[in-house]
């Protein structure tokens, strides 16, 4: 199912010329216990980012934890080492960024690490600087890294989809950085399953007009960040839920509760019911009491084309190992990565689709909400035992604003969920708030 005309991009079925202007960036974890270099085509990503290097709170870095991934380096790509990640956060970056001495120590150690491995720069994934002091020190750290590494090596960052975390330090970030990797995922997940029910990890658009990949890019461009610095990051994983009675809980499928990779569930595409959501441009699948919001080649292609729509620097994935790189689920290996490349004119997706990108001027960001006006409908308003869902999602429960409908799929019987004590369903933002509206 192709939902790609919303971008006004021409779909063709023959191989197009490679778009050398757009990057395809790939995070590669170094903790997998699998030699990914035996499966990866070094030309499939223009930049590989090894995640993560080890650091301490005084600026030292471990120079021996690459686990063979330095072999990804080739003449037709760049390789960066990333520091940080979800488990690092301010615990490590806070002290390192706090003083001029610790910033210089870290920057000098990073430079030695990069040179020793013939790498091309560093990526900083601080999740996230929150206080005013942390934000100021964050910029100072980035500036120190750029001053130390120089113009021939890259300094990049991965940042949240929430622009409010960075508007106050925009100018300093833009001055210090070569690229910003915008993580347009984790819009919903296991943390809000109990209150908000089933939802998509990375919808292209959202019925509420908020918290989608398109919405995140728009917010940053409207805040004055230059489009040319952004690389839009899309996930190769999705959200998993278990529906039991009226309760929605994080699903047990996958490595982590509530999170499941494409590689782990693509084998179920033939046996589960799979539906492409017309608003999110993202598929969901369900069987018995399990409901999963997943990605496929079509959804990755659609999200990747944001780079063309807004004239961004490129596309990126977290993370490359989550794709079907062995071809377990079909005759074509790397279906998501090939779709991501196809989105920016770098070859064909597994089904032969390729994109002819234009050289016209950038599309102006919208000032609010999604760029289309999708029509969405919730459960029927006729109450009773025969009430059915018209589509998947969360919807108003007309008799009682302390409750809401949770729909797993069109045609299914909706679950009636309770908002938390003292809160009420607000259908305009699809969450429980402080007023009954």
C-alpha positions as CSV (number, residue, x, y, z in Angstrom):
1,X,0.0,0.0,0.0
2,X,1.6,3.2,-1.1
3,X,0.8,6.4,0.7
4,X,3.6,8.5,-0.7
5,X,1.7,11.0,-2.9
6,X,1.3,13.3,0.2
7,X,4.8,14.5,-0.6
8,X,4.3,15.2,-4.3
9,X,7.3,13.0,-5.0
10,X,7.4,11.1,-8.3
11,X,7.5,7.3,-7.9
12,X,9.3,5.3,-10.5
13,X,10.2,1.7,-10.9
14,X,13.6,2.0,-12.6
15,X,16.9,2.8,-10.9
16,X,17.5,6.5,-10.5
17,X,20.8,8.3,-10.2
18,X,22.2,8.4,-6.7
19,X,21.5,11.6,-4.9
20,X,25.0,12.4,-3.6
21,X,23.6,15.4,-1.6
22,X,21.7,13.3,0.9
23,X,23.3,11.3,3.7
24,X,22.1,7.9,4.8
25,X,23.4,7.5,8.4
26,X,23.3,4.3,10.3
27,X,23.7,3.7,14.0
28,X,25.5,0.4,14.7
29,X,25.5,-0.8,18.4
30,X,28.8,-2.3,19.6
31,X,27.3,-4.6,22.2
32,X,25.5,-7.1,19.9
33,X,27.8,-10.0,20.2
34,X,27.5,-10.4,16.4
35,X,30.0,-9.4,13.8
36,X,27.7,-7.1,11.8
37,X,30.6,-6.2,9.4
38,X,30.1,-9.6,7.7
39,X,26.5,-8.6,6.7
40,X,26.9,-4.8,6.0
41,X,27.7,-3.4,2.6
42,X,30.0,-0.5,3.5
43,X,28.4,1.6,0.8
44,X,24.9,1.2,2.1
45,X,25.4,4.1,4.6
46,X,27.3,7.3,3.9
47,X,28.0,7.6,7.6
48,X,28.2,4.8,10.2
49,X,27.9,5.8,13.9
50,X,29.3,3.3,16.3
51,X,27.2,3.3,19.6
52,X,28.5,3.8,22.1
53,X,32.0,4.6,23.3
54,X,32.7,4.4,27.0
55,X,33.4,7.6,29.0
56,X,33.8,8.5,32.7
57,X,32.9,11.6,34.6
58,X,36.3,13.4,34.2
59,X,36.6,13.1,30.5
60,X,38.5,9.8,29.9
61,X,37.3,7.5,27.1
62,X,37.8,3.8,26.6
63,X,39.7,3.3,23.3
64,X,39.2,-0.5,23.1
65,X,35.5,-1.2,22.9
66,X,34.8,-1.1,19.2
67,X,34.3,-4.9,18.9
68,X,35.6,-5.0,15.3
69,X,33.3,-2.3,14.0
70,X,36.3,-0.2,12.9
71,X,36.2,-2.5,9.9
72,X,33.2,-0.5,8.6
73,X,35.5,2.2,7.5
74,X,36.0,2.5,3.7
75,X,36.8,5.0,1.1
76,X,33.1,5.6,0.3
77,X,31.8,6.3,3.8
78,X,32.6,8.1,7.1
79,X,32.6,6.5,10.5
80,X,31.9,8.3,13.8
81,X,32.2,7.2,17.4
82,X,29.2,8.1,19.5
83,X,29.2,8.8,23.3
84,X,26.2,8.8,25.5
85,X,22.9,7.1,25.0
86,X,19.9,6.7,27.2
87,X,21.9,5.1,30.1
88,X,24.5,7.9,30.1
89,X,22.5,11.1,30.3
90,X,23.6,13.8,32.6
91,X,25.2,11.4,35.0
92,X,28.3,11.4,32.8
93,X,27.9,14.4,30.6
94,X,27.0,16.8,33.4
95,X,30.4,16.6,35.2
96,X,32.3,16.4,31.9
97,X,30.7,19.5,30.5
98,X,30.8,21.4,33.8
99,X,34.4,22.9,33.6
100,X,36.7,24.1,31.0
101,X,39.3,21.6,32.1
102,X,37.1,18.6,31.9
103,X,35.7,19.7,28.5
104,X,39.3,20.0,27.1
105,X,40.2,16.6,28.6
106,X,37.3,14.9,27.0
107,X,37.8,16.7,23.6
108,X,41.5,15.8,23.5
109,X,40.8,12.2,24.4
110,X,38.1,12.0,21.7
111,X,40.5,13.4,19.1
112,X,43.1,10.8,20.0
113,X,40.5,8.0,19.7
114,X,39.3,9.3,16.3
115,X,42.8,9.6,14.9
116,X,43.9,6.2,16.2
117,X,41.1,4.5,14.3
118,X,41.1,6.7,11.2
119,X,37.5,7.8,12.0
120,X,35.8,10.9,10.8
121,X,34.4,12.5,14.0
122,X,32.3,12.2,17.0
123,X,28.6,12.1,17.9
124,X,27.2,13.3,21.2
125,X,24.0,11.7,22.5
126,X,23.3,13.5,25.7
127,X,19.7,12.5,26.8
128,X,19.1,15.2,27.8
129,X,20.5,18.5,29.1
130,X,17.6,19.9,31.2
131,X,18.6,22.7,33.5
132,X,19.8,26.1,32.2
133,X,23.4,25.3,33.4
134,X,23.4,22.0,31.7
135,X,22.2,23.5,28.4
136,X,24.9,26.2,28.6
137,X,27.6,23.6,29.4
138,X,26.3,21.4,26.6
139,X,26.9,24.2,24.0
140,X,30.4,24.9,25.6
141,X,31.2,21.2,25.3
142,X,30.1,21.1,21.6
143,X,32.2,24.2,20.9
144,X,35.2,22.7,22.6
145,X,34.9,19.5,20.6
146,X,34.6,21.5,17.3
147,X,37.6,23.7,18.2
148,X,39.7,20.6,19.1
149,X,38.7,18.3,16.2
150,X,38.8,21.1,13.6
151,X,36.9,21.6,10.3
152,X,38.0,18.3,8.7
153,X,36.3,16.1,11.3
154,X,32.6,16.0,12.1
155,X,30.8,16.9,15.3
156,X,27.2,15.8,15.5
157,X,24.5,15.3,18.1
158,X,21.4,13.2,18.5
159,X,18.5,15.2,20.0
160,X,14.9,14.8,21.2
161,X,11.9,15.4,19.0
162,X,10.9,18.1,21.6
163,X,12.2,21.4,20.3
164,X,11.5,23.1,23.6
165,X,14.6,21.4,25.0
166,X,16.8,23.3,22.6
167,X,15.3,26.6,21.5
168,X,17.3,28.6,24.1
169,X,20.6,27.3,22.8
170,X,19.9,27.1,19.1
171,X,22.5,29.5,17.9
172,X,25.3,27.9,19.9
173,X,24.4,24.4,18.6
174,X,24.2,25.5,15.0
175,X,27.5,27.2,15.2
176,X,29.3,24.2,16.7
177,X,27.7,21.3,14.8
178,X,28.0,19.8,11.3
179,X,24.8,17.7,11.6
180,X,21.9,17.3,14.0
181,X,20.4,13.8,14.2
182,X,16.7,14.4,15.0
183,X,15.2,11.4,16.7
184,X,11.6,11.4,15.4
185,X,10.5,8.3,17.4
186,X,9.5,7.3,20.9
187,X,6.5,9.5,20.5
188,X,4.7,6.8,22.6
189,X,5.8,3.6,24.3
190,X,5.6,1.5,27.3
191,X,5.8,4.5,29.6
192,X,2.3,5.8,28.6
193,X,0.6,2.4,27.8
194,X,-1.4,2.4,31.0
195,X,-2.8,6.0,30.5
196,X,-3.0,6.3,26.8
197,X,-3.3,2.7,25.5
198,X,-2.1,1.6,22.2
199,X,-0.2,4.0,20.0
200,X,2.5,4.4,17.4
201,X,6.2,4.7,18.0
202,X,6.9,7.0,15.1
203,X,3.8,8.1,13.2
204,X,4.5,10.2,10.1
205,X,1.4,12.3,10.9
206,X,-0.9,12.1,14.0
207,X,-4.6,12.5,14.2
208,X,-4.1,15.1,17.0
209,X,-1.8,17.1,14.9
210,X,1.0,16.6,17.4
211,X,3.8,14.2,18.2
212,X,4.6,12.8,14.8
213,X,7.8,12.8,12.6
214,X,6.4,15.6,10.4
215,X,5.4,17.6,13.5
216,X,8.9,17.3,15.0
217,X,10.6,18.5,11.9
218,X,8.2,21.4,11.5
219,X,8.7,22.6,15.0
220,X,12.5,22.8,14.6
221,X,12.3,24.6,11.3
222,X,9.7,27.0,12.6
223,X,12.0,27.7,15.6
224,X,14.7,28.9,13.1
225,X,17.0,25.9,12.9
226,X,18.4,25.5,9.4
227,X,17.0,22.6,7.4
228,X,20.5,21.8,6.0
229,X,21.8,20.7,9.4
230,X,19.2,18.1,10.1
231,X,19.2,14.4,9.5
232,X,15.8,12.8,10.3
233,X,16.2,9.6,12.4
234,X,13.6,6.8,11.9
235,X,13.3,3.6,14.0
236,X,13.6,0.0,12.8
237,X,11.6,-1.0,15.9
238,X,8.1,-0.6,17.1
239,X,5.7,-0.7,20.1
240,X,4.3,-3.9,21.5
241,X,1.1,-4.1,23.7
242,X,-0.9,-6.8,25.4
243,X,-4.6,-6.2,25.6
244,X,-6.3,-8.0,28.5
245,X,-9.9,-7.1,29.4
246,X,-9.9,-3.3,29.8
247,X,-6.2,-3.1,30.5
248,X,-3.4,-2.2,28.1
249,X,0.1,-3.1,29.2
250,X,3.5,-3.2,27.5
251,X,3.8,-6.3,25.4
252,X,6.0,-9.2,26.3
253,X,7.2,-9.9,22.7
254,X,10.7,-8.7,22.0
255,X,13.9,-8.1,23.9
256,X,12.5,-5.3,26.1
257,X,9.0,-5.0,27.5
258,X,6.9,-2.9,25.0
259,X,9.6,-2.7,22.3
260,X,10.1,-5.1,19.4
261,X,12.4,-5.0,16.4
262,X,11.4,-5.4,12.8
263,X,13.7,-8.4,12.6
264,X,11.9,-10.1,15.4
265,X,8.3,-9.7,14.1
266,X,8.5,-9.6,10.3
267,X,8.0,-13.4,10.3
268,X,4.5,-12.7,11.7
269,X,3.4,-10.5,8.7
270,X,1.8,-13.5,7.0
271,X,-0.1,-15.0,10.0
272,X,-1.2,-11.8,11.8
273,X,-3.6,-9.2,10.6
274,X,-1.6,-6.2,9.3
275,X,-3.2,-2.8,8.6
276,X,-1.7,0.3,7.3
277,X,-2.9,3.3,9.3
278,X,-3.9,6.0,6.8
279,X,-2.9,8.9,9.1
280,X,0.2,7.6,10.7
281,X,1.4,6.0,7.4
282,X,2.6,3.3,9.7
283,X,1.4,-0.3,9.9
284,X,0.0,-2.1,12.9
285,X,-0.5,-5.8,13.4
286,X,-2.6,-7.8,15.8
287,X,-3.3,-11.4,16.8
288,X,-5.3,-12.5,19.8
289,X,-4.4,-10.1,22.7
290,X,-1.2,-8.8,21.1
291,X,-1.1,-5.5,19.2
292,X,2.1,-4.1,17.6
293,X,2.8,-0.8,15.9
294,X,5.6,-1.7,13.5
295,X,7.5,-0.3,10.5
296,X,7.8,-1.7,7.1
297,X,9.3,-0.7,3.8
298,X,6.4,1.6,2.9
299,X,6.4,3.5,6.2
300,X,10.2,3.9,6.2
301,X,10.1,5.2,2.6
302,X,7.4,7.7,3.6
303,X,9.3,9.0,6.7
304,X,12.6,9.0,4.8
305,X,11.1,11.3,2.2
306,X,10.8,14.1,4.8
307,X,14.4,14.8,3.9
308,X,13.3,15.6,0.3
309,X,10.2,17.5,1.4
310,X,12.1,19.8,3.7
311,X,15.5,19.8,2.0
312,X,17.2,18.2,5.0
313,X,20.7,16.8,5.0
314,X,19.6,13.2,5.0
315,X,18.1,10.3,6.8
316,X,19.2,8.0,9.6
317,X,18.2,4.8,11.4
318,X,18.3,3.5,14.9
319,X,19.5,0.9,14.4
320,X,20.8,-1.1,11.5
321,X,20.9,-4.4,13.3
322,X,17.1,-4.4,13.8
323,X,16.5,-4.8,10.0
324,X,16.1,-8.3,8.4
325,X,19.7,-8.4,7.3
326,X,19.7,-12.1,6.7
327,X,16.6,-12.2,4.6
328,X,14.7,-14.4,7.1
329,X,11.4,-12.9,6.2
330,X,11.8,-12.7,2.4
331,X,14.2,-13.1,-0.5
332,X,15.4,-9.5,-0.2
333,X,17.9,-8.7,2.6
334,X,17.9,-5.3,4.3
335,X,14.4,-4.3,3.3
336,X,14.2,-1.3,5.6
337,X,17.7,0.0,4.9
338,X,17.1,-0.3,1.2
339,X,13.8,1.6,1.6
340,X,15.6,4.4,3.5
341,X,18.2,4.7,0.7
342,X,15.5,4.7,-1.9
343,X,13.7,7.6,-0.1
344,X,16.6,9.9,-0.9
345,X,17.3,8.6,-4.4
346,X,20.1,6.2,-3.5
347,X,18.9,3.1,-5.3
348,X,15.8,0.8,-5.0
349,X,13.7,-0.6,-2.3
350,X,13.1,-4.3,-2.3
351,X,9.9,-4.0,-4.4
352,X,11.8,-2.0,-7.0
353,X,10.5,1.4,-6.0
354,X,12.9,4.3,-6.3
355,X,12.4,8.0,-5.9
356,X,13.3,10.7,-8.4
357,X,14.1,13.7,-6.2
358,X,13.7,17.2,-7.4
359,X,16.1,20.1,-7.2
360,X,13.5,22.8,-6.4
361,X,13.5,25.0,-3.4
362,X,12.7,23.8,0.1
363,X,9.1,23.3,1.1
364,X,8.1,25.8,3.7
365,X,7.3,24.3,7.2
366,X,3.7,24.5,8.2
367,X,2.9,26.7,11.2
368,X,0.8,24.2,13.1
369,X,-0.3,20.6,12.8
370,X,0.2,18.1,10.0
371,X,0.6,19.0,6.4
372,X,-2.5,17.2,5.2
373,X,-6.0,17.2,6.6
374,X,-6.7,13.5,7.1
375,X,-10.1,12.4,8.1
376,X,-10.2,10.1,11.1
377,X,-13.1,8.5,12.8
378,X,-13.4,6.7,16.1
379,X,-15.8,4.1,17.4
380,X,-19.4,4.4,16.5
381,X,-21.4,6.6,18.8
382,X,-24.1,3.9,19.2
383,X,-23.4,2.5,22.6
384,X,-24.1,-1.1,23.6
385,X,-22.7,-4.6,23.1
386,X,-22.5,-4.1,19.3
387,X,-20.3,-1.0,19.4
388,X,-17.3,-1.5,17.0
389,X,-14.2,0.5,16.1
390,X,-14.0,2.3,12.8
391,X,-10.2,2.5,13.1
392,X,-7.3,1.9,15.5
393,X,-6.5,4.5,18.1
394,X,-7.8,6.3,21.1
395,X,-11.2,8.1,21.1
396,X,-13.7,10.0,23.2
397,X,-16.1,7.9,25.2
398,X,-19.3,10.1,25.0
399,X,-21.1,9.1,28.2
400,X,-18.2,9.8,30.6
401,X,-15.2,12.1,30.1
402,X,-13.2,10.3,32.8
403,X,-13.0,7.4,30.3
404,X,-11.9,6.9,26.7
405,X,-12.1,4.2,24.0
406,X,-9.0,2.1,23.1
407,X,-9.3,0.6,19.7
408,X,-6.9,-2.1,18.5
409,X,-8.2,-2.3,15.0
410,X,-11.2,-1.4,12.7
411,X,-14.1,-3.8,13.3
412,X,-12.9,-4.8,16.8
413,X,-14.9,-4.2,20.0
414,X,-13.4,-1.2,21.8
415,X,-11.9,-1.3,25.2
416,X,-13.2,1.3,27.7
417,X,-10.3,2.8,29.6
418,X,-10.2,4.9,32.7
419,X,-8.2,8.2,33.0
420,X,-6.3,8.5,36.2
421,X,-7.9,9.9,39.4
422,X,-8.9,13.6,38.9
423,X,-8.1,13.6,35.1
424,X,-10.4,13.7,32.1
425,X,-10.1,12.7,28.4
426,X,-9.3,15.5,26.0
427,X,-9.9,14.2,22.5
428,X,-8.2,17.1,20.8
429,X,-4.8,16.0,22.1
430,X,-5.6,12.3,22.7
431,X,-4.6,12.2,26.3
432,X,-6.0,12.7,29.8
433,X,-5.9,16.2,31.1
434,X,-7.2,18.4,33.9
435,X,-10.5,19.5,32.4
436,X,-13.6,17.7,31.0
437,X,-14.0,19.0,27.5
